[in-house]
């Protein structure tokens, strides 16, 4: 019997890359590049989305 796997809950806004570092173009005194971290606002840096809400039928 085959098992089905659920689709990954990857954030649709950042595609799972929740935190990135953007280079500013300047260098530090020791020659390293200065970077600014940017975090996805939709998933708050987790890279995943919440599980979709379930619909419940009630009545006839």
mmCIF file of the N, C-alpha and C atoms, coordinates in Angstrom:
data_MODEL
# 
_entry.id   MODEL 
# 
loop_
_atom_site.group_PDB 
_atom_site.id 
_atom_site.type_symbol 
_atom_site.label_atom_id 
_atom_site.label_alt_id 
_atom_site.label_comp_id 
_atom_site.label_asym_id 
_atom_site.label_entity_id 
_atom_site.label_seq_id 
_atom_site.pdbx_PDB_ins_code 
_atom_site.Cartn_x 
_atom_site.Cartn_y 
_atom_site.Cartn_z 
_atom_site.occupancy 
_atom_site.B_iso_or_equiv 
_atom_site.pdbx_formal_charge 
_atom_site.auth_seq_id 
_atom_site.auth_comp_id 
_atom_site.auth_asym_id 
_atom_site.auth_atom_id 
_atom_site.pdbx_PDB_model_num 
ATOM 1   N N  . UNK A 1 1  ? 0.831   -1.160 0.000  1.00 0.00 ? 1  UNK A N  1 
ATOM 2   C CA . UNK A 1 1  ? 0.000   0.000  0.000  1.00 0.00 ? 1  UNK A CA 1 
ATOM 3   C C  . UNK A 1 1  ? 0.891   1.244  0.000  1.00 0.00 ? 1  UNK A C  1 
ATOM 4   N N  . UNK A 1 2  ? 0.664   2.130  -0.937 1.00 0.00 ? 2  UNK A N  1 
ATOM 5   C CA . UNK A 1 2  ? 1.513   3.315  -1.021 1.00 0.00 ? 2  UNK A CA 1 
ATOM 6   C C  . UNK A 1 2  ? 1.032   4.386  -0.048 1.00 0.00 ? 2  UNK A C  1 
ATOM 7   N N  . UNK A 1 3  ? 1.977   5.171  0.416  1.00 0.00 ? 3  UNK A N  1 
ATOM 8   C CA . UNK A 1 3  ? 1.645   6.253  1.329  1.00 0.00 ? 3  UNK A CA 1 
ATOM 9   C C  . UNK A 1 3  ? 1.733   7.573  0.585  1.00 0.00 ? 3  UNK A C  1 
ATOM 10  N N  . UNK A 1 4  ? 0.783   8.406  0.836  1.00 0.00 ? 4  UNK A N  1 
ATOM 11  C CA . UNK A 1 4  ? 0.822   9.724  0.213  1.00 0.00 ? 4  UNK A CA 1 
ATOM 12  C C  . UNK A 1 4  ? 1.455   10.708 1.182  1.00 0.00 ? 4  UNK A C  1 
ATOM 13  N N  . UNK A 1 5  ? 2.212   11.616 0.636  1.00 0.00 ? 5  UNK A N  1 
ATOM 14  C CA . UNK A 1 5  ? 2.833   12.643 1.466  1.00 0.00 ? 5  UNK A CA 1 
ATOM 15  C C  . UNK A 1 5  ? 2.093   13.953 1.256  1.00 0.00 ? 5  UNK A C  1 
ATOM 16  N N  . UNK A 1 6  ? 1.961   14.701 2.307  1.00 0.00 ? 6  UNK A N  1 
ATOM 17  C CA . UNK A 1 6  ? 1.312   15.995 2.217  1.00 0.00 ? 6  UNK A CA 1 
ATOM 18  C C  . UNK A 1 6  ? 2.252   16.988 1.543  1.00 0.00 ? 6  UNK A C  1 
ATOM 19  N N  . UNK A 1 7  ? 1.712   17.945 0.815  1.00 0.00 ? 7  UNK A N  1 
ATOM 20  C CA . UNK A 1 7  ? 2.581   18.948 0.203  1.00 0.00 ? 7  UNK A CA 1 
ATOM 21  C C  . UNK A 1 7  ? 3.269   19.789 1.274  1.00 0.00 ? 7  UNK A C  1 
ATOM 22  N N  . UNK A 1 8  ? 4.446   20.252 0.949  1.00 0.00 ? 8  UNK A N  1 
ATOM 23  C CA . UNK A 1 8  ? 5.212   21.059 1.901  1.00 0.00 ? 8  UNK A CA 1 
ATOM 24  C C  . UNK A 1 8  ? 4.483   22.369 2.176  1.00 0.00 ? 8  UNK A C  1 
ATOM 25  N N  . UNK A 1 9  ? 4.574   22.827 3.408  1.00 0.00 ? 9  UNK A N  1 
ATOM 26  C CA . UNK A 1 9  ? 3.913   24.071 3.792  1.00 0.00 ? 9  UNK A CA 1 
ATOM 27  C C  . UNK A 1 9  ? 4.887   25.236 3.630  1.00 0.00 ? 9  UNK A C  1 
ATOM 28  N N  . UNK A 1 10 ? 5.357   25.466 2.433  1.00 0.00 ? 10 UNK A N  1 
ATOM 29  C CA . UNK A 1 10 ? 6.327   26.523 2.163  1.00 0.00 ? 10 UNK A CA 1 
ATOM 30  C C  . UNK A 1 10 ? 5.586   27.846 1.999  1.00 0.00 ? 10 UNK A C  1 
ATOM 31  N N  . UNK A 1 11 ? 6.125   28.876 2.574  1.00 0.00 ? 11 UNK A N  1 
ATOM 32  C CA . UNK A 1 11 ? 5.528   30.210 2.484  1.00 0.00 ? 11 UNK A CA 1 
ATOM 33  C C  . UNK A 1 11 ? 5.479   30.645 1.022  1.00 0.00 ? 11 UNK A C  1 
ATOM 34  N N  . UNK A 1 12 ? 4.332   31.139 0.584  1.00 0.00 ? 12 UNK A N  1 
ATOM 35  C CA . UNK A 1 12 ? 4.193   31.533 -0.820 1.00 0.00 ? 12 UNK A CA 1 
ATOM 36  C C  . UNK A 1 12 ? 4.849   32.872 -1.118 1.00 0.00 ? 12 UNK A C  1 
ATOM 37  N N  . UNK A 1 13 ? 5.119   33.667 -0.093 1.00 0.00 ? 13 UNK A N  1 
ATOM 38  C CA . UNK A 1 13 ? 5.737   34.968 -0.314 1.00 0.00 ? 13 UNK A CA 1 
ATOM 39  C C  . UNK A 1 13 ? 7.252   34.885 -0.461 1.00 0.00 ? 13 UNK A C  1 
ATOM 40  N N  . UNK A 1 14 ? 7.889   33.992 0.306  1.00 0.00 ? 14 UNK A N  1 
ATOM 41  C CA . UNK A 1 14 ? 9.357   33.924 0.271  1.00 0.00 ? 14 UNK A CA 1 
ATOM 42  C C  . UNK A 1 14 ? 9.877   32.597 -0.287 1.00 0.00 ? 14 UNK A C  1 
ATOM 43  N N  . UNK A 1 15 ? 8.997   31.670 -0.639 1.00 0.00 ? 15 UNK A N  1 
ATOM 44  C CA . UNK A 1 15 ? 9.371   30.353 -1.178 1.00 0.00 ? 15 UNK A CA 1 
ATOM 45  C C  . UNK A 1 15 ? 10.295  29.576 -0.252 1.00 0.00 ? 15 UNK A C  1 
ATOM 46  N N  . UNK A 1 16 ? 10.172  29.782 1.045  1.00 0.00 ? 16 UNK A N  1 
ATOM 47  C CA . UNK A 1 16 ? 10.968  29.041 2.013  1.00 0.00 ? 16 UNK A CA 1 
ATOM 48  C C  . UNK A 1 16 ? 12.275  29.708 2.404  1.00 0.00 ? 16 UNK A C  1 
ATOM 49  N N  . UNK A 1 17 ? 12.651  30.775 1.702  1.00 0.00 ? 17 UNK A N  1 
ATOM 50  C CA . UNK A 1 17 ? 13.866  31.520 2.051  1.00 0.00 ? 17 UNK A CA 1 
ATOM 51  C C  . UNK A 1 17 ? 13.444  32.686 2.941  1.00 0.00 ? 17 UNK A C  1 
ATOM 52  N N  . UNK A 1 18 ? 13.224  32.404 4.219  1.00 0.00 ? 18 UNK A N  1 
ATOM 53  C CA . UNK A 1 18 ? 12.592  33.364 5.121  1.00 0.00 ? 18 UNK A CA 1 
ATOM 54  C C  . UNK A 1 18 ? 13.493  34.526 5.509  1.00 0.00 ? 18 UNK A C  1 
ATOM 55  N N  . UNK A 1 19 ? 14.776  34.313 5.599  1.00 0.00 ? 19 UNK A N  1 
ATOM 56  C CA . UNK A 1 19 ? 15.705  35.381 5.969  1.00 0.00 ? 19 UNK A CA 1 
ATOM 57  C C  . UNK A 1 19 ? 16.821  35.439 4.936  1.00 0.00 ? 19 UNK A C  1 
ATOM 58  N N  . UNK A 1 20 ? 17.066  36.617 4.436  1.00 0.00 ? 20 UNK A N  1 
ATOM 59  C CA . UNK A 1 20 ? 18.141  36.817 3.459  1.00 0.00 ? 20 UNK A CA 1 
ATOM 60  C C  . UNK A 1 20 ? 19.017  37.967 3.943  1.00 0.00 ? 20 UNK A C  1 
ATOM 61  N N  . UNK A 1 21 ? 20.221  38.037 3.418  1.00 0.00 ? 21 UNK A N  1 
ATOM 62  C CA . UNK A 1 21 ? 21.126  39.145 3.723  1.00 0.00 ? 21 UNK A CA 1 
ATOM 63  C C  . UNK A 1 21 ? 21.410  39.881 2.420  1.00 0.00 ? 21 UNK A C  1 
ATOM 64  N N  . UNK A 1 22 ? 21.196  41.172 2.439  1.00 0.00 ? 22 UNK A N  1 
ATOM 65  C CA . UNK A 1 22 ? 21.371  42.011 1.263  1.00 0.00 ? 22 UNK A CA 1 
ATOM 66  C C  . UNK A 1 22 ? 22.658  42.804 1.443  1.00 0.00 ? 22 UNK A C  1 
ATOM 67  N N  . UNK A 1 23 ? 23.529  42.771 0.426  1.00 0.00 ? 23 UNK A N  1 
ATOM 68  C CA . UNK A 1 23 ? 24.779  43.522 0.527  1.00 0.00 ? 23 UNK A CA 1 
ATOM 69  C C  . UNK A 1 23 ? 24.511  44.996 0.252  1.00 0.00 ? 23 UNK A C  1 
ATOM 70  N N  . UNK A 1 24 ? 25.195  45.854 0.997  1.00 0.00 ? 24 UNK A N  1 
ATOM 71  C CA . UNK A 1 24 ? 25.022  47.295 0.831  1.00 0.00 ? 24 UNK A CA 1 
ATOM 72  C C  . UNK A 1 24 ? 26.010  47.875 -0.169 1.00 0.00 ? 24 UNK A C  1 
ATOM 73  N N  . UNK A 1 25 ? 27.018  47.111 -0.528 1.00 0.00 ? 25 UNK A N  1 
ATOM 74  C CA . UNK A 1 25 ? 28.018  47.600 -1.464 1.00 0.00 ? 25 UNK A CA 1 
ATOM 75  C C  . UNK A 1 25 ? 29.237  48.199 -0.789 1.00 0.00 ? 25 UNK A C  1 
ATOM 76  N N  . UNK A 1 26 ? 29.181  48.384 0.513  1.00 0.00 ? 26 UNK A N  1 
ATOM 77  C CA . UNK A 1 26 ? 30.330  48.941 1.232  1.00 0.00 ? 26 UNK A CA 1 
ATOM 78  C C  . UNK A 1 26 ? 31.100  47.819 1.908  1.00 0.00 ? 26 UNK A C  1 
ATOM 79  N N  . UNK A 1 27 ? 32.329  48.122 2.279  1.00 0.00 ? 27 UNK A N  1 
ATOM 80  C CA . UNK A 1 27 ? 33.189  47.152 2.940  1.00 0.00 ? 27 UNK A CA 1 
ATOM 81  C C  . UNK A 1 27 ? 33.508  47.616 4.354  1.00 0.00 ? 27 UNK A C  1 
ATOM 82  N N  . UNK A 1 28 ? 33.727  46.656 5.237  1.00 0.00 ? 28 UNK A N  1 
ATOM 83  C CA . UNK A 1 28 ? 34.170  46.981 6.591  1.00 0.00 ? 28 UNK A CA 1 
ATOM 84  C C  . UNK A 1 28 ? 35.672  47.246 6.557  1.00 0.00 ? 28 UNK A C  1 
ATOM 85  N N  . UNK A 1 29 ? 36.226  47.619 7.691  1.00 0.00 ? 29 UNK A N  1 
ATOM 86  C CA . UNK A 1 29 ? 37.662  47.925 7.762  1.00 0.00 ? 29 UNK A CA 1 
ATOM 87  C C  . UNK A 1 29 ? 38.518  46.702 7.444  1.00 0.00 ? 29 UNK A C  1 
ATOM 88  N N  . UNK A 1 30 ? 38.015  45.497 7.758  1.00 0.00 ? 30 UNK A N  1 
ATOM 89  C CA . UNK A 1 30 ? 38.802  44.294 7.484  1.00 0.00 ? 30 UNK A CA 1 
ATOM 90  C C  . UNK A 1 30 ? 38.475  43.665 6.131  1.00 0.00 ? 30 UNK A C  1 
ATOM 91  N N  . UNK A 1 31 ? 37.693  44.346 5.286  1.00 0.00 ? 31 UNK A N  1 
ATOM 92  C CA . UNK A 1 31 ? 37.457  43.886 3.924  1.00 0.00 ? 31 UNK A CA 1 
ATOM 93  C C  . UNK A 1 31 ? 36.210  43.050 3.714  1.00 0.00 ? 31 UNK A C  1 
ATOM 94  N N  . UNK A 1 32 ? 35.425  42.839 4.742  1.00 0.00 ? 32 UNK A N  1 
ATOM 95  C CA . UNK A 1 32 ? 34.185  42.074 4.573  1.00 0.00 ? 32 UNK A CA 1 
ATOM 96  C C  . UNK A 1 32 ? 33.067  42.992 4.099  1.00 0.00 ? 32 UNK A C  1 
ATOM 97  N N  . UNK A 1 33 ? 32.106  42.409 3.385  1.00 0.00 ? 33 UNK A N  1 
ATOM 98  C CA . UNK A 1 33 ? 30.978  43.199 2.898  1.00 0.00 ? 33 UNK A CA 1 
ATOM 99  C C  . UNK A 1 33 ? 29.966  43.438 4.009  1.00 0.00 ? 33 UNK A C  1 
ATOM 100 N N  . UNK A 1 34 ? 29.425  44.650 4.026  1.00 0.00 ? 34 UNK A N  1 
ATOM 101 C CA . UNK A 1 34 ? 28.351  44.955 4.979  1.00 0.00 ? 34 UNK A CA 1 
ATOM 102 C C  . UNK A 1 34 ? 27.041  44.411 4.416  1.00 0.00 ? 34 UNK A C  1 
ATOM 103 N N  . UNK A 1 35 ? 26.268  43.764 5.270  1.00 0.00 ? 35 UNK A N  1 
ATOM 104 C CA . UNK A 1 35 ? 24.991  43.195 4.844  1.00 0.00 ? 35 UNK A CA 1 
ATOM 105 C C  . UNK A 1 35 ? 23.882  43.625 5.792  1.00 0.00 ? 35 UNK A C  1 
ATOM 106 N N  . UNK A 1 36 ? 22.673  43.621 5.270  1.00 0.00 ? 36 UNK A N  1 
ATOM 107 C CA . UNK A 1 36 ? 21.483  43.906 6.064  1.00 0.00 ? 36 UNK A CA 1 
ATOM 108 C C  . UNK A 1 36 ? 20.580  42.681 6.016  1.00 0.00 ? 36 UNK A C  1 
ATOM 109 N N  . UNK A 1 37 ? 20.147  42.171 7.171  1.00 0.00 ? 37 UNK A N  1 
ATOM 110 C CA . UNK A 1 37 ? 19.223  41.034 7.148  1.00 0.00 ? 37 UNK A CA 1 
ATOM 111 C C  . UNK A 1 37 ? 17.806  41.510 6.824  1.00 0.00 ? 37 UNK A C  1 
ATOM 112 N N  . UNK A 1 38 ? 17.093  40.726 6.042  1.00 0.00 ? 38 UNK A N  1 
ATOM 113 C CA . UNK A 1 38 ? 15.691  41.005 5.721  1.00 0.00 ? 38 UNK A CA 1 
ATOM 114 C C  . UNK A 1 38 ? 14.892  39.737 5.987  1.00 0.00 ? 38 UNK A C  1 
ATOM 115 N N  . UNK A 1 39 ? 13.833  39.874 6.770  1.00 0.00 ? 39 UNK A N  1 
ATOM 116 C CA . UNK A 1 39 ? 13.005  38.738 7.158  1.00 0.00 ? 39 UNK A CA 1 
ATOM 117 C C  . UNK A 1 39 ? 11.641  38.855 6.494  1.00 0.00 ? 39 UNK A C  1 
ATOM 118 N N  . UNK A 1 40 ? 11.104  37.732 6.054  1.00 0.00 ? 40 UNK A N  1 
ATOM 119 C CA . UNK A 1 40 ? 9.784   37.695 5.423  1.00 0.00 ? 40 UNK A CA 1 
ATOM 120 C C  . UNK A 1 40 ? 8.728   38.126 6.438  1.00 0.00 ? 40 UNK A C  1 
ATOM 121 N N  . UNK A 1 41 ? 7.901   39.084 6.060  1.00 0.00 ? 41 UNK A N  1 
ATOM 122 C CA . UNK A 1 41 ? 6.862   39.573 6.962  1.00 0.00 ? 41 UNK A CA 1 
ATOM 123 C C  . UNK A 1 41 ? 5.667   38.629 7.028  1.00 0.00 ? 41 UNK A C  1 
ATOM 124 N N  . UNK A 1 42 ? 5.449   37.860 5.970  1.00 0.00 ? 42 UNK A N  1 
ATOM 125 C CA . UNK A 1 42 ? 4.280   36.974 5.941  1.00 0.00 ? 42 UNK A CA 1 
ATOM 126 C C  . UNK A 1 42 ? 4.426   35.800 6.902  1.00 0.00 ? 42 UNK A C  1 
ATOM 127 N N  . UNK A 1 43 ? 5.614   35.211 6.982  1.00 0.00 ? 43 UNK A N  1 
ATOM 128 C CA . UNK A 1 43 ? 5.803   34.023 7.832  1.00 0.00 ? 43 UNK A CA 1 
ATOM 129 C C  . UNK A 1 43 ? 6.654   34.323 9.066  1.00 0.00 ? 43 UNK A C  1 
ATOM 130 N N  . UNK A 1 44 ? 7.038   35.572 9.275  1.00 0.00 ? 44 UNK A N  1 
ATOM 131 C CA . UNK A 1 44 ? 7.861   36.002 10.409 1.00 0.00 ? 44 UNK A CA 1 
ATOM 132 C C  . UNK A 1 44 ? 9.181   35.242 10.501 1.00 0.00 ? 44 UNK A C  1 
ATOM 133 N N  . UNK A 1 45 ? 9.751   34.891 9.358  1.00 0.00 ? 45 UNK A N  1 
ATOM 134 C CA . UNK A 1 45 ? 11.062  34.266 9.341  1.00 0.00 ? 45 UNK A CA 1 
ATOM 135 C C  . UNK A 1 45 ? 11.084  32.767 9.536  1.00 0.00 ? 45 UNK A C  1 
ATOM 136 N N  . UNK A 1 46 ? 9.946   32.095 9.473  1.00 0.00 ? 46 UNK A N  1 
ATOM 137 C CA . UNK A 1 46 ? 9.942   30.645 9.656  1.00 0.00 ? 46 UNK A CA 1 
ATOM 138 C C  . UNK A 1 46 ? 10.083  29.896 8.337  1.00 0.00 ? 46 UNK A C  1 
ATOM 139 N N  . UNK A 1 47 ? 9.645   30.486 7.230  1.00 0.00 ? 47 UNK A N  1 
ATOM 140 C CA . UNK A 1 47 ? 9.723   29.825 5.930  1.00 0.00 ? 47 UNK A CA 1 
ATOM 141 C C  . UNK A 1 47 ? 8.561   28.899 5.642  1.00 0.00 ? 47 UNK A C  1 
ATOM 142 N N  . UNK A 1 48 ? 7.671   28.733 6.609  1.00 0.00 ? 48 UNK A N  1 
ATOM 143 C CA . UNK A 1 48 ? 6.504   27.872 6.405  1.00 0.00 ? 48 UNK A CA 1 
ATOM 144 C C  . UNK A 1 48 ? 5.231   28.679 6.625  1.00 0.00 ? 48 UNK A C  1 
ATOM 145 N N  . UNK A 1 49 ? 4.151   28.155 6.119  1.00 0.00 ? 49 UNK A N  1 
ATOM 146 C CA . UNK A 1 49 ? 2.863   28.813 6.320  1.00 0.00 ? 49 UNK A CA 1 
ATOM 147 C C  . UNK A 1 49 ? 2.034   27.989 7.286  1.00 0.00 ? 49 UNK A C  1 
ATOM 148 N N  . UNK A 1 50 ? 0.989   28.576 7.791  1.00 0.00 ? 50 UNK A N  1 
ATOM 149 C CA . UNK A 1 50 ? 0.122   27.847 8.706  1.00 0.00 ? 50 UNK A CA 1 
ATOM 150 C C  . UNK A 1 50 ? -0.715  26.844 7.929  1.00 0.00 ? 50 UNK A C  1 
ATOM 151 N N  . UNK A 1 51 ? -1.182  25.842 8.611  1.00 0.00 ? 51 UNK A N  1 
ATOM 152 C CA . UNK A 1 51 ? -2.026  24.836 7.970  1.00 0.00 ? 51 UNK A CA 1 
ATOM 153 C C  . UNK A 1 51 ? -3.337  25.487 7.539  1.00 0.00 ? 51 UNK A C  1 
ATOM 154 N N  . UNK A 1 52 ? -3.845  25.109 6.371  1.00 0.00 ? 52 UNK A N  1 
ATOM 155 C CA . UNK A 1 52 ? -5.097  25.708 5.913  1.00 0.00 ? 52 UNK A CA 1 
ATOM 156 C C  . UNK A 1 52 ? -6.252  25.347 6.839  1.00 0.00 ? 52 UNK A C  1 
ATOM 157 N N  . UNK A 1 53 ? -7.170  26.261 6.963  1.00 0.00 ? 53 UNK A N  1 
ATOM 158 C CA . UNK A 1 53 ? -8.329  26.028 7.822  1.00 0.00 ? 53 UNK A CA 1 
ATOM 159 C C  . UNK A 1 53 ? -9.229  24.965 7.204  1.00 0.00 ? 53 UNK A C  1 
ATOM 160 N N  . UNK A 1 54 ? -9.824  24.158 8.032  1.00 0.00 ? 54 UNK A N  1 
ATOM 161 C CA . UNK A 1 54 ? -10.728 23.110 7.567  1.00 0.00 ? 54 UNK A CA 1 
ATOM 162 C C  . UNK A 1 54 ? -12.152 23.639 7.554  1.00 0.00 ? 54 UNK A C  1 
ATOM 163 N N  . UNK A 1 55 ? -12.912 23.185 6.582  1.00 0.00 ? 55 UNK A N  1 
ATOM 164 C CA . UNK A 1 55 ? -14.318 23.539 6.518  1.00 0.00 ? 55 UNK A CA 1 
ATOM 165 C C  . UNK A 1 55 ? -15.133 22.425 7.145  1.00 0.00 ? 55 UNK A C  1 
ATOM 166 N N  . UNK A 1 56 ? -16.091 22.789 7.943  1.00 0.00 ? 56 UNK A N  1 
ATOM 167 C CA . UNK A 1 56 ? -16.954 21.796 8.584  1.00 0.00 ? 56 UNK A CA 1 
ATOM 168 C C  . UNK A 1 56 ? -18.376 21.996 8.087  1.00 0.00 ? 56 UNK A C  1 
ATOM 169 N N  . UNK A 1 57 ? -19.004 20.915 7.668  1.00 0.00 ? 57 UNK A N  1 
ATOM 170 C CA . UNK A 1 57 ? -20.397 20.984 7.230  1.00 0.00 ? 57 UNK A CA 1 
ATOM 171 C C  . UNK A 1 57 ? -21.300 20.739 8.419  1.00 0.00 ? 57 UNK A C  1 
ATOM 172 N N  . UNK A 1 58 ? -22.306 21.559 8.519  1.00 0.00 ? 58 UNK A N  1 
ATOM 173 C CA . UNK A 1 58 ? -23.279 21.394 9.596  1.00 0.00 ? 58 UNK A CA 1 
ATOM 174 C C  . UNK A 1 58 ? -24.679 21.462 8.997  1.00 0.00 ? 58 UNK A C  1 
ATOM 175 N N  . UNK A 1 59 ? -25.566 20.732 9.546  1.00 0.00 ? 59 UNK A N  1 
ATOM 176 C CA . UNK A 1 59 ? -26.941 20.753 9.059  1.00 0.00 ? 59 UNK A CA 1 
ATOM 177 C C  . UNK A 1 59 ? -27.179 19.701 7.997  1.00 0.00 ? 59 UNK A C  1 
ATOM 178 N N  . UNK A 1 60 ? -28.226 19.938 7.227  1.00 0.00 ? 60 UNK A N  1 
ATOM 179 C CA . UNK A 1 60 ? -28.620 18.950 6.212  1.00 0.00 ? 60 UNK A CA 1 
ATOM 180 C C  . UNK A 1 60 ? -27.766 19.027 4.993  1.00 0.00 ? 60 UNK A C  1 
# 
